[in-house]
């Protein structure tokens, strides 16, 4: 049995907060803030904090057995390989990574939208046409970046399916790319070829 602290699990699961926008710029970090906005609704800081606490407790209780079954080193290596493959796929698709190599995350990959393409259109197309959820940018980055998560229960097949849909929809939105080359790069990098 792996001994993991609740703090370590919370760090590993922090992608849930990133993906939903909770605690990462969608609400004010200022103590003087009376309310925080999420998805157009207004919530008090107390409600937001209670929500985060409840979600964290539930996430930890669900994730700990999965993490223990996979093993922490294997979990970390899987996420490292998926992140590396995701970044490689973006480059082959002719896209620019938002974060430089020193800041790249094994949790989520942020990608700059091609010139003239609102990332919100890509996010909607993936959700509506493929039932795939990716995130757009927030605040000043709204419409300018999109984010592909690869944390937790996400497996390589999910990432492969996501990039196939991203490539198809980018083409529909005017940014053509060689989807087969993107998928080949994704597989080669993930499998260490």
N, C-alpha and C positions, 0 to 999 in steps of 0.2 A: 504494500500500500504506500502510495506517495504521500508524504506529509506536505500539505500545502496550506499556507495561511489564507485567511479570508482576504487579506490585502493583496496577496499575490494573485488570487483568483480574480479579484476585482480589477486588477491591472490587466490581466489576460482578457477579461471580458469588457474592457472599456470601449471596445469597438461598437457595442450596442448603443452607448451614449453618443459616440461620434456619428453613427449612422442615423440616429434620430434627431441629432442636433442638440440634445440636452447637454448643457454644460460646456458647449464648445462654440460660443459666439452667438447663438440664437437668443440668448438671454443675457442680461447685463450681469457682469461679475461684481458689480459695485454693491456694497452693503446697503447703500441708500436706495437701491431699486425697490420699488413697491411691488412690481409685477414683472413677469417674464412672458414673452410671446412664444407660442409653439404652434405652428400650423394655423395661424390666424386667430387662435383663442388666447385669452389672457388668463394667466394663472399667478397666484401669489407665490412669493418665494417659499412660503411654508408648504404649500401644496406641491410645488415643484420638488422640494427637498424630500418630502414624504414619498412622492412617486419614485424618485431615484433610489431612496433607501429600500422601498418595497421591491422594486425591480431588481436591485442588486442582490437582495436576500434570495429571491426566487431564482435568479440567474445562477448564483453560487450553488444552491441546492441541486439544480439541474445539471450544471456543468461539471461539478466536482467528480461524480462517478464516471463521466465520459473522459475527463482528463486523466483520471487514475487508470482507466482501462487502456487508453492509448499510450500513456507514459509521457511525462513532461518533456524529456529530450526529443521524443518523436513528434510531439505536438509542436514544439518550437521549430523543429527542422521542416515539418510540413508547411508551416506558415512562412518560413523563410523562403522555401522553394516556390510556393505559390506567388509570393510577392515578387520575387525575382522574375518569374515567368510572366506575370502580369505586366511588369514594367517593360520587359522585352517585347511583348506583344504590342504594346502601345507604340513603341519606337518603330516596329515593322509596319504598323498601320499608318505611319507618317504623322504621329501625334507627339506633342511635347509633354513631358512629365512636368507637373507643377512644382514638385519638390526636387531639389538637387540630391545627389547620391548621399550626402552626409545627413540629410533629413528624411530620407525615404523610410517608410513604415512597413512593417510586416503585417499590419492590420488592415490597412486601406491604401489604395493607390489613387492619388489625385492627378487628373489629366486635364491639360488645358484644351478647351474646345478649339477646333479649327476656326480661322478667321471667318466671320460671317455666319457662324453656326451657334445658335443659342442652345446651350447644354440642356435647358429645360425641355426642348423638343425631343432630344435623344432620350432623356429620362422617361418622358411620357410614352414614346414609341416602344421602348423596351417593356414598360409596364403593361401597356394596352395590347401590343401585338405579340409579346412573348412571355408575359407573366413573370418578368424578371425585374427585380428592384435594384436600381443603382441610385445614387444620390447626386444632386446637383450642388452647385456652390451656394453659399449663404452670404447675405449682406452684400458687400462690394464685389464678391465673386459670383453672385447669382447670374446665371446664364453664361459664365466664362469658364467654368470647370465642371467636370463630373468626377464622381468617386466610385470606385469599384471596391467593395469590401471582400476580404478573404480571411475572415476570422472565425474561430470556433468550429461549428459543424460544417462549414463550407468545405467541400471536397474538390479535387481537381476537375471532376466531371462538371461540377457547377460552374467553375471558372471557364472551362472549355465552351460550355453552352452560352455563357454570358458573352464571351468574345465573338462567338459565331454571330450572335444577335447584334452586338455592337457593330461589327463589320458590315453586316447587311443594312442596318439602319443608318449608319454613317453614309453609305452609298446612296440610300434613298434621300438623305438630306443634303446631298451634293458634295460629300467628301468621300470619293471612291478610294477603296483600298483593296489589296489582294487578300481576300478573306482566307483563302487556303494557305498563303504564306504566313499570315498572322497565326493561324491555328497550328501550323507546322512549327513555327518558332516557339509558341507557347508550350507545345509538347516537348520539343527538344530541350528547352531550358529547364522545364520542370523535371524531366527525367535525366538531366545531366548529360545530354548527348552533345 
